[in-house]
Amino acid sequence: MAKMQNNRIDKKVKSKSTEEIQENMEFSFFSPGATNVYVAGGFNGWGTQSLPMKGDEDGIWRSKVKLLPGR
């Protein structure tokens, strides 16, 4: 069974349009047998194919998303 490994804050960047601080979040997921993995949540309208993850040779899938604090 696949499981979520971690969520972590990489760094903070300033948004040009809103001048608010955004956090660059990295999502990772362990699933060696997967062929496609996507991130879905309230921050992307639960779009099940809008944020694809990239898999590595160890079966760990990753994707980075810029989010406003509290999101």
C-alpha positions, 0 to 999 in steps of 0.5 A: 500500500502506498503512503504519503511520505512528507510535506515540507516547506522548501523556501519562501518567495514573493508573489509579484502580483499580490506581494504576499509571501508564498510557500513552495510546498513539496509533496512526495508519495511512495508508489513504485508500481504507479505509472501516473500520480497527481496532487489534488486538494482544495488549492487546485479545486480538487483537479485530479489531473492538474498537478502531475508528480514526477517519479524517480527510480526508487518509486518516489513521486514528487511535485512542488506547489506554491501556496499562500500561508494557511492554504 
